[in-house]
Amino acid sequence: NGTTHQLITECALYTITCDYLNKIYKTNIQTPTITNGSCPTSISDSLKQAFKKQSLDWIQYKLTIVYITAKNELVDAEEQTNAPSHFDSESFTNASQLILDRYTSAINAVKLNEFDDANEFFGRMLHTVQDFYSHSNWIELGHRVPHSQLGVSKIIAGIATPSQRTCTNCVSGTSTCENNVDSSILNANLLTSGYFSLLIPKQSSKPKGKCSHGGDLDGTKTFDAIGGINKDTPASVHGYLHYAAAQTAYLATYNTLKQFWNNITDKPFGNFLSIKACILPILLNNSLISSTKLDHNIILQINDSYVYTTLLQRLQNSSEKFYRLAVIVSYPAIDTYYKTHCVAVATKKHITIDIFRNSTMASTQLNDYGYDVSRLTGGLYVHRFNATTAYLNDIQQLYAKQPPGMVQTLDHLTRQRTNKTLAVNIDQTCKQLYIEFVTAKKTNPFLLQLQALNKSPLTPVLLVNTPFYKVYTLENISVFGLWDVVYFDDTVNHLEIRLSCLSDLKCYSIVSVHNANNVHSGDVELHGNIIQGHKAHIETQCYAQSPINDVKMMLVDETGDTVLIAKHIRQHQINHDHWSTKITVPPSKQSFRIKIVSNNGNIQRVSDKLYQTSQIDVSFNLSSVQAYLYYYEHTSISYTMKNYAESSVSLTLLAKDTNNYFEEKHYILSPNQIKTDTVWLYPIPNGNTTNSDTQQQQTDLLALTITSGLGNNYDILYYPLHPLMGGTSCLKPQYFLSFICFLHIFRK
C-alpha cells in the first residue's frame, strides 16, 4: 500500500512532538531522517521513553494521535464523493478554502478548550492537504516542496482553464501513462487534478480532455482523456511518483503543524496533543484529592440539583477521551435543559457515564437523577447506592484498574427474562474480564461461573459488593472462545449486565448521516436521534496487533436481541481495519447499539453509544449567527422542524442561557408538516455596564432545546419498559434534540 494517510499523519505528529518535548521539557530526542513520508518505529519507542522519563501520560497522547489519524482517514469514507475534500476535479479554490475553514475551526476550538473538536477539524483538514500532492499534478510539475500558499490563502491563480485540455489518452500500466499530463500544462506550469466519479461510468462528470483520477473506483477513467494521474499507492496510475508525493505531503503536514503551534502558542499546543502529566485530580465530596498515578476514571460527586450543569462543565473542561466516569447524584436535576448536551459531548469524546443515585430509598418515576445520560452513553444506572467512604473507595479502585482506551465492551443488556444464561465470546486479547450487575432488588453475593462444553468452569472473583451493584472479575484468562455466563441465585431475575475486558484490540463504530455544509461536508457522525426509515451508514474502525477478518455488523436492542443484520459490508481499500456498510434505519420506535463479530465469531464488541430512532427531524441554520455581540446587540437562529409521524405532535422550543430564559415557543405539527421559524437571542450581561473604555468579554452558554409534550403526544425518545425502574417509562417530557453554542458578549 505504500505510504498511507495514517503513516504520513502519524509521522508528522511524532516529529512535531519531538520538537515540542525538546523545547518545553529540554529533552534531546533525535528525529530520524524522513525520506518517503513515514517514520521508523524507533521514533515511537524514543517518544515513549521520553514520556516515561518526564512522567507524561503516554496513553492519552497515543489515543489523541489515533483520534486525529482516524478523523483524517474517515474523510475517504464519509466525504468520498465531495471533490474539494480531495482536490479532485480541479476544485482548487473550494478545496483550499475548505482547508482554511477547518484550520480556522480548529483554532477557534482550541480557544474554547474544545480540544476534541480541534483534533477532528485538524485531522480532516490534513487529509485535504495531503491529497493535494497525490491528486494534483504538483509533483509532475517537478516540485518536491510543499505549495507555499496552501493553508495560507485560497488558490485562485495558476490553474488550467475549464476548457483547456490537461491530459492525453493513455493505457494504465504502461509507460504512456507516466507522461500523460499535456505538455501545454507542464510548459505553462499550470495546476490540474483528476476528475472522479464513484464506480458508475459518467462522461458528464468530466469535461473532454481533462485528466481522470484513475483506479478501480473511478468511473471517469474510460472517457477522454483516458487513464489517470493519482499517486495514492505504488500501484496507482502514477504510482512511480507515489513516494515523492508522500514525502512532500509529509513535509506539508509537518509545516502545517508547526504553523498551528505558532498560532496557538506552547501550552494550548501541548493540550491539543494531550501532552500532560500523569497526575490528575479526583473530585470527591467537592474536594480535590491528588492522585499519585494515572487515573482518568474520575469520580464526580454532585451534591446539589444542578446535575447537568456540573456534569456538562466537567465534560467540556476535560481533554481526555475514551474512559468511564462515575457520577454520584444526590438530588433530582432541575436543569434538564442541558441533558442532551451532556450526552452529545460525552459520546463525541467516547466517555461512558455511570450514574450512582446516592440514596437508600426507591426513586419515584418523575425524578431525574441522570438515567438518560447513563443509558445513552453506555453507562450503568445504579438506582440505589449508599455513598459511604468504603463504597466510594471500592468504586475508585475499580476505575483505577481500567486505563483509558483499554476497556472494551463485549455486551451490555437488560434482562427481563427468567433465563439466567448469557453467551459471550472472550478473545485472546482480553487480559481481564469485568462482569457488572445492577439488580432491581437488594441481593447478597451469589456464585457466578463461566461454563463451556468440554472446558473446566471459570469462577470470577467478587470485586465490588453493594446491595444493588456488584462487579465480578476474572484475571489471567488462558482459555478463550464462547462461554456461558451463569449466575446461581433465584432472586436475580431483573437486572442490567455489562461485560467488558481490558484489551489492546479496540473497535469503535459510529453512525453517519448526510450533511452538506462547507466545514462538515458529506456524511458526518450522528450525535442526535436518527430518523426512522432513513438511510445512514455505519463506520467501524479497529486497532489491533493481528488482522481482523470476516467482519459482521448488526444492530442489537437493549435486551440483546438482533434488530437488523447489515449487508454488503465493505472493507476500506487502503486501511484494512476500517469497514463501512449502508443501512436503512428500522421504521419503528426503537433503540439499538452496534455489535460487530469477527474472526469466525471469535471476537465480539458492542458500541457504548445507544442510538434512538425518531420521527421528528430538526435542523438549525447557523449562517446568520453572530458569535461576538455587544451587550445591546442581538442575533437570530433559524430552524426547521419536520414531522414524519402519522399523527400530530406537540413540540416546545426553549431558548435559555445560564441566567435567563430568552424565549419559549409551542408548536403542533400535522403529519408530514414542515415548519420553519426563528428565535431571537438577546444576551444579558452579568452586572451593570461601566463607563470604562476597556472592553470586557463575557462568554455565555446558550441552550436551544426542543421537547415533546406530555400526555398522548408522540414520545420522541423511546424508553422501553425497564425492570429496574418499576416497569414504567420514566422522565417526561422527553428531550430529543438540543443545540448548544457560546455567545461572546462585549461591553464597555
Solvent accessible surface area in square Angstrom, and as a share of the most:
residue,aa,sasa,rsa
1,N,99,0.51
2,G,25,0.24
3,T,7,0.04
4,T,25,0.15
5,H,32,0.14
6,Q,57,0.25
7,L,71,0.35
8,I,9,0.05
9,T,0,0.00
10,E,33,0.15
11,C,1,0.00
12,A,0,0.00
13,L,0,0.00
14,Y,16,0.06
15,T,3,0.02
16,I,0,0.00
17,T,0,0.00
18,C,0,0.00
19,D,43,0.22
20,Y,10,0.04
21,L,0,0.00
22,N,46,0.23
23,K,106,0.45
24,I,62,0.31
25,Y,68,0.26
26,K,164,0.69
27,T,26,0.15
28,N,126,0.64
29,I,19,0.10
30,Q,138,0.61
31,T,62,0.36
32,P,38,0.24
33,T,120,0.70
34,I,19,0.10
35,T,102,0.59
36,N,54,0.28
37,G,0,0.00
38,S,27,0.17
39,C,30,0.18
40,P,60,0.38
41,T,117,0.68
42,S,59,0.38
43,I,4,0.02
44,S,28,0.18
45,D,87,0.45
46,S,47,0.30
47,L,0,0.00
48,K,104,0.44
49,Q,116,0.52
50,A,11,0.09
51,F,0,0.00
52,K,159,0.68
53,K,169,0.71
54,Q,58,0.26
55,S,71,0.46
56,L,8,0.04
57,D,1,0.01
58,W,42,0.15
59,I,58,0.29
60,Q,2,0.01
61,Y,0,0.00
62,K,58,0.25
63,L,12,0.06
64,T,1,0.01
65,I,1,0.00
66,V,30,0.17
67,Y,10,0.04
68,I,0,0.00
69,T,5,0.03
70,A,15,0.11
71,K,13,0.06
72,N,0,0.00
73,E,12,0.05
74,L,13,0.07
75,V,0,0.00
76,D,33,0.17
77,A,15,0.11
78,E,5,0.02
79,E,2,0.01
80,Q,39,0.17
81,T,100,0.58
82,N,38,0.20
83,A,28,0.21
84,P,28,0.17
85,S,0,0.00
86,H,6,0.03
87,F,0,0.00
88,D,7,0.04
89,S,30,0.20
90,E,26,0.12
91,S,18,0.11
92,F,0,0.00
93,T,47,0.28
94,N,92,0.47
95,A,0,0.00
96,S,0,0.00
97,Q,54,0.24
98,L,1,0.01
99,I,1,0.00
100,L,38,0.19
101,D,29,0.15
102,R,0,0.00
103,Y,15,0.06
104,T,71,0.42
105,S,22,0.14
106,A,0,0.00
107,I,29,0.15
108,N,70,0.36
109,A,8,0.06
110,V,9,0.05
111,K,144,0.61
112,L,62,0.31
113,N,85,0.44
114,E,20,0.09
115,F,13,0.05
116,D,3,0.01
117,D,34,0.18
118,A,0,0.00
119,N,1,0.00
120,E,11,0.05
121,F,31,0.13
122,F,0,0.00
123,G,0,0.00
124,R,0,0.00
125,M,0,0.00
126,L,0,0.00
127,H,0,0.00
128,T,0,0.00
129,V,4,0.02
130,Q,4,0.02
131,D,3,0.02
132,F,0,0.00
133,Y,1,0.00
134,S,15,0.09
135,H,12,0.05
136,S,0,0.00
137,N,0,0.00
138,W,26,0.09
139,I,1,0.01
140,E,32,0.15
141,L,32,0.16
142,G,52,0.50
143,H,49,0.22
144,R,112,0.41
145,V,95,0.55
146,P,30,0.19
147,H,31,0.14
148,S,87,0.56
149,Q,79,0.35
150,L,20,0.10
151,G,9,0.08
152,V,89,0.51
153,S,41,0.26
154,K,91,0.39
155,I,8,0.04
156,I,127,0.65
157,A,77,0.60
158,G,41,0.39
159,I,40,0.20
160,A,7,0.05
161,T,71,0.41
162,P,112,0.70
163,S,107,0.69
164,Q,50,0.22
165,R,89,0.32
166,T,0,0.00
167,C,1,0.01
168,T,57,0.33
169,N,85,0.44
170,C,8,0.05
171,V,101,0.58
172,S,65,0.42
173,G,82,0.79
174,T,62,0.36
175,S,78,0.50
176,T,78,0.45
177,C,1,0.01
178,E,70,0.31
179,N,124,0.63
180,N,1,0.01
181,V,9,0.05
182,D,22,0.12
183,S,74,0.48
184,S,53,0.34
185,I,0,0.00
186,L,69,0.34
187,N,127,0.65
188,A,57,0.44
189,N,87,0.45
190,L,34,0.17
191,L,8,0.04
192,T,0,0.00
193,S,0,0.00
194,G,1,0.01
195,Y,24,0.09
196,F,38,0.16
197,S,13,0.09
198,L,60,0.30
199,L,106,0.53
200,I,111,0.57
201,P,87,0.55
202,K,97,0.41
203,Q,115,0.51
204,S,113,0.73
205,S,40,0.26
206,K,6,0.03
207,P,60,0.38
208,K,158,0.67
209,G,1,0.01
210,K,1,0.00
211,C,1,0.00
212,S,1,0.00
213,H,20,0.09
214,G,2,0.02
215,G,32,0.31
216,D,119,0.62
217,L,47,0.23
218,D,2,0.01
219,G,4,0.04
220,T,0,0.00
221,K,62,0.26
222,T,85,0.49
223,F,49,0.20
224,D,34,0.18
225,A,2,0.01
226,I,76,0.39
227,G,3,0.03
228,G,1,0.01
229,I,0,0.00
230,N,5,0.03
231,K,1,0.01
232,D,40,0.21
233,T,26,0.15
234,P,61,0.38
235,A,97,0.75
236,S,24,0.16
237,V,21,0.12
238,H,0,0.00
239,G,8,0.07
240,Y,109,0.42
241,L,21,0.11
242,H,4,0.02
243,Y,98,0.37
244,A,26,0.20
245,A,3,0.02
246,A,4,0.03
247,Q,35,0.16
248,T,1,0.01
249,A,3,0.02
250,Y,14,0.05
251,L,55,0.27
252,A,6,0.05
253,T,0,0.00
254,Y,44,0.17
255,N,75,0.38
256,T,17,0.10
257,L,0,0.00
258,K,106,0.45
259,Q,62,0.27
260,F,0,0.00
261,W,24,0.08
262,N,119,0.61
263,N,75,0.38
264,I,15,0.08
265,T,82,0.48
266,D,46,0.24
267,K,156,0.66
268,P,37,0.23
269,F,0,0.00
270,G,1,0.01
271,N,41,0.21
272,F,0,0.00
273,L,0,0.00
274,S,3,0.02
275,I,9,0.05
276,K,37,0.16
277,A,53,0.41
278,C,32,0.19
279,I,108,0.55
280,L,22,0.11
281,P,64,0.40
282,I,4,0.02
283,L,50,0.25
284,L,20,0.10
285,N,81,0.42
286,N,102,0.52
287,S,62,0.40
288,L,135,0.67
289,I,82,0.41
290,S,90,0.58
291,S,11,0.07
292,T,132,0.77
293,K,123,0.52
294,L,44,0.22
295,D,5,0.03
296,H,3,0.01
297,N,7,0.03
298,I,17,0.08
299,I,1,0.01
300,L,2,0.01
301,Q,12,0.05
302,I,4,0.02
303,N,61,0.31
304,D,70,0.36
305,S,29,0.19
306,Y,110,0.42
307,V,0,0.00
308,Y,0,0.00
309,T,33,0.19
310,T,42,0.24
311,L,1,0.01
312,L,1,0.00
313,Q,97,0.43
314,R,39,0.14
315,L,0,0.00
316,Q,22,0.10
317,N,119,0.61
318,S,7,0.04
319,S,13,0.09
320,E,16,0.07
321,K,3,0.01
322,F,17,0.07
323,Y,9,0.04
324,R,11,0.04
325,L,0,0.00
326,A,0,0.00
327,V,0,0.00
328,I,0,0.00
329,V,0,0.00
330,S,23,0.15
331,Y,112,0.43
332,P,43,0.27
333,A,14,0.11
334,I,107,0.54
335,D,0,0.00
336,T,28,0.16
337,Y,28,0.11
338,Y,4,0.01
339,K,5,0.02
340,T,23,0.13
341,H,5,0.02
342,C,0,0.00
343,V,10,0.05
344,A,35,0.27
345,V,20,0.11
346,A,0,0.00
347,T,13,0.07
348,K,42,0.18
349,K,1,0.01
350,H,51,0.23
351,I,2,0.01
352,T,4,0.03
353,I,0,0.00
354,D,1,0.01
355,I,1,0.00
356,F,1,0.01
357,R,10,0.04
358,N,41,0.21
359,S,26,0.17
360,T,79,0.46
361,M,139,0.62
362,A,71,0.55
363,S,34,0.22
364,T,84,0.49
365,Q,87,0.39
366,L,134,0.67
367,N,57,0.29
368,D,12,0.06
369,Y,18,0.07
370,G,0,0.00
371,Y,8,0.03
372,D,2,0.01
373,V,0,0.00
374,S,0,0.00
375,R,11,0.04
376,L,12,0.06
377,T,3,0.01
378,G,0,0.00
379,G,1,0.01
380,L,1,0.01
381,Y,8,0.03
382,V,0,0.00
383,H,12,0.05
384,R,67,0.24
385,F,3,0.01
386,N,67,0.34
387,A,21,0.17
388,T,52,0.30
389,T,102,0.59
390,A,67,0.52
391,Y,53,0.20
392,L,5,0.03
393,N,62,0.32
394,D,47,0.24
395,I,0,0.00
396,Q,53,0.23
397,Q,110,0.49
398,L,1,0.01
399,Y,2,0.01
400,A,26,0.20
401,K,90,0.38
402,Q,3,0.01
403,P,42,0.26
404,P,4,0.02
405,G,6,0.05
406,M,43,0.19
407,V,27,0.16
408,Q,9,0.04
409,T,8,0.04
410,L,0,0.00
411,D,10,0.05
412,H,7,0.03
413,L,7,0.03
414,T,9,0.05
415,R,8,0.03
416,Q,80,0.35
417,R,99,0.36
418,T,110,0.64
419,N,78,0.40
420,K,54,0.23
421,T,53,0.31
422,L,14,0.07
423,A,50,0.39
424,V,0,0.00
425,N,20,0.10
426,I,0,0.00
427,D,8,0.04
428,Q,146,0.65
429,T,42,0.24
430,C,4,0.03
431,K,109,0.46
432,Q,22,0.10
433,L,0,0.00
434,Y,0,0.00
435,I,1,0.00
436,E,1,0.01
437,F,0,0.00
438,V,0,0.00
439,T,4,0.02
440,A,26,0.20
441,K,145,0.62
442,K,143,0.61
443,T,11,0.06
444,N,115,0.59
445,P,73,0.46
446,F,15,0.06
447,L,91,0.45
448,L,2,0.01
449,Q,35,0.15
450,L,0,0.00
451,Q,63,0.28
452,A,25,0.20
453,L,156,0.78
454,N,146,0.75
455,K,73,0.31
456,S,88,0.57
457,P,74,0.47
458,L,40,0.20
459,T,71,0.41
460,P,8,0.05
461,V,100,0.58
462,L,57,0.28
463,L,56,0.28
464,V,1,0.00
465,N,62,0.32
466,T,3,0.02
467,P,40,0.25
468,F,16,0.07
469,Y,1,0.00
470,K,2,0.01
471,V,0,0.00
472,Y,8,0.03
473,T,9,0.05
474,L,22,0.11
475,E,94,0.42
476,N,134,0.69
477,I,19,0.10
478,S,92,0.60
479,V,60,0.34
480,F,56,0.23
481,G,17,0.17
482,L,102,0.51
483,W,1,0.00
484,D,51,0.27
485,V,0,0.00
486,V,25,0.14
487,Y,5,0.02
488,F,98,0.41
489,D,31,0.16
490,D,119,0.62
491,T,89,0.52
492,V,2,0.01
493,N,56,0.29
494,H,87,0.39
495,L,1,0.00
496,E,15,0.07
497,I,0,0.00
498,R,1,0.01
499,L,0,0.00
500,S,0,0.00
501,C,0,0.00
502,L,21,0.10
503,S,0,0.00
504,D,45,0.23
505,L,2,0.01
506,K,30,0.13
507,C,16,0.09
508,Y,45,0.17
509,S,18,0.11
510,I,15,0.08
511,V,0,0.00
512,S,0,0.00
513,V,39,0.23
514,H,131,0.59
515,N,54,0.28
516,A,85,0.66
517,N,73,0.37
518,N,79,0.41
519,V,42,0.24
520,H,42,0.19
521,S,10,0.07
522,G,13,0.13
523,D,31,0.16
524,V,17,0.10
525,E,27,0.12
526,L,22,0.11
527,H,54,0.24
528,G,36,0.34
529,N,25,0.13
530,I,4,0.02
531,I,15,0.08
532,Q,16,0.07
533,G,37,0.36
534,H,65,0.29
535,K,154,0.65
536,A,9,0.07
537,H,18,0.08
538,I,0,0.00
539,E,4,0.02
540,T,0,0.00
541,Q,16,0.07
542,C,1,0.00
543,Y,43,0.16
544,A,32,0.25
545,Q,159,0.70
546,S,75,0.48
547,P,106,0.67
548,I,12,0.06
549,N,77,0.39
550,D,67,0.35
551,V,17,0.10
552,K,98,0.42
553,M,0,0.00
554,M,27,0.12
555,L,0,0.00
556,V,8,0.05
557,D,36,0.18
558,E,17,0.07
559,T,32,0.19
560,G,30,0.29
561,D,67,0.35
562,T,71,0.41
563,V,41,0.23
564,L,44,0.22
565,I,108,0.55
566,A,11,0.08
567,K,148,0.63
568,H,171,0.76
569,I,47,0.24
570,R,101,0.37
571,Q,81,0.36
572,H,19,0.08
573,Q,101,0.45
574,I,43,0.22
575,N,19,0.09
576,H,91,0.41
577,D,41,0.21
578,H,0,0.00
579,W,10,0.04
580,S,13,0.08
581,T,4,0.02
582,K,167,0.71
583,I,9,0.04
584,T,58,0.34
585,V,0,0.00
586,P,10,0.07
587,P,108,0.68
588,S,60,0.38
589,K,82,0.35
590,Q,48,0.21
591,S,5,0.03
592,F,0,0.00
593,R,8,0.03
594,I,1,0.01
595,K,35,0.15
596,I,5,0.03
597,V,26,0.15
598,S,1,0.01
599,N,36,0.19
600,N,124,0.64
601,G,25,0.24
602,N,81,0.41
603,I,16,0.08
604,Q,7,0.03
605,R,7,0.03
606,V,9,0.05
607,S,18,0.12
608,D,49,0.25
609,K,27,0.11
610,L,2,0.01
611,Y,3,0.01
612,Q,4,0.02
613,T,0,0.00
614,S,0,0.00
615,Q,38,0.17
616,I,2,0.01
617,D,55,0.28
618,V,11,0.07
619,S,66,0.42
620,F,39,0.16
621,N,76,0.39
622,L,87,0.43
623,S,100,0.65
624,S,72,0.46
625,V,40,0.23
626,Q,83,0.37
627,A,48,0.37
628,Y,118,0.45
629,L,1,0.00
630,Y,72,0.27
631,Y,82,0.31
632,Y,148,0.56
633,E,56,0.25
634,H,78,0.35
635,T,3,0.02
636,S,17,0.11
637,I,0,0.00
638,S,29,0.19
639,Y,3,0.01
640,T,45,0.26
641,M,1,0.00
642,K,55,0.23
643,N,0,0.00
644,Y,67,0.25
645,A,3,0.02
646,E,166,0.75
647,S,64,0.41
648,S,56,0.36
649,V,1,0.01
650,S,30,0.19
651,L,1,0.00
652,T,29,0.17
653,L,0,0.00
654,L,30,0.15
655,A,0,0.00
656,K,16,0.07
657,D,0,0.00
658,T,69,0.40
659,N,85,0.44
660,N,44,0.22
661,Y,133,0.50
662,F,36,0.15
663,E,56,0.25
664,E,95,0.43
665,K,42,0.18
666,H,128,0.57
667,Y,23,0.09
668,I,133,0.68
669,L,1,0.01
670,S,54,0.35
671,P,57,0.36
672,N,103,0.53
673,Q,66,0.29
674,I,103,0.52
675,K,74,0.31
676,T,85,0.49
677,D,37,0.19
678,T,43,0.25
679,V,0,0.00
680,W,114,0.40
681,L,0,0.00
682,Y,117,0.45
683,P,5,0.03
684,I,86,0.44
685,P,23,0.14
686,N,81,0.42
687,G,63,0.60
688,N,133,0.68
689,T,58,0.34
690,T,65,0.38
691,N,155,0.79
692,S,49,0.31
693,D,131,0.68
694,T,93,0.54
695,Q,88,0.39
696,Q,72,0.32
697,Q,99,0.44
698,Q,23,0.10
699,T,69,0.40
700,D,3,0.02
701,L,21,0.11
702,L,0,0.00
703,A,1,0.01
704,L,0,0.00
705,T,1,0.01
706,I,0,0.00
707,T,17,0.10
708,S,3,0.02
709,G,18,0.17
710,L,113,0.56
711,G,68,0.66
712,N,163,0.84
713,N,51,0.26
714,Y,27,0.10
715,D,36,0.19
716,I,0,0.00
717,L,5,0.02
718,Y,70,0.26
719,Y,14,0.05
720,P,31,0.19
721,L,114,0.57
722,H,13,0.06
723,P,20,0.13
724,L,12,0.06
725,M,30,0.13
726,G,69,0.66
727,G,34,0.32
728,T,55,0.32
729,S,31,0.20
730,C,3,0.02
731,L,9,0.05
732,K,74,0.32
733,P,50,0.32
734,Q,4,0.02
735,Y,28,0.11
736,F,7,0.03
737,L,36,0.18
738,S,28,0.18
739,F,36,0.15
740,I,46,0.23
741,C,25,0.15
742,F,54,0.22
743,L,1,0.00
744,H,17,0.07
745,I,0,0.00
746,F,43,0.18
747,R,35,0.13
748,K,103,0.44
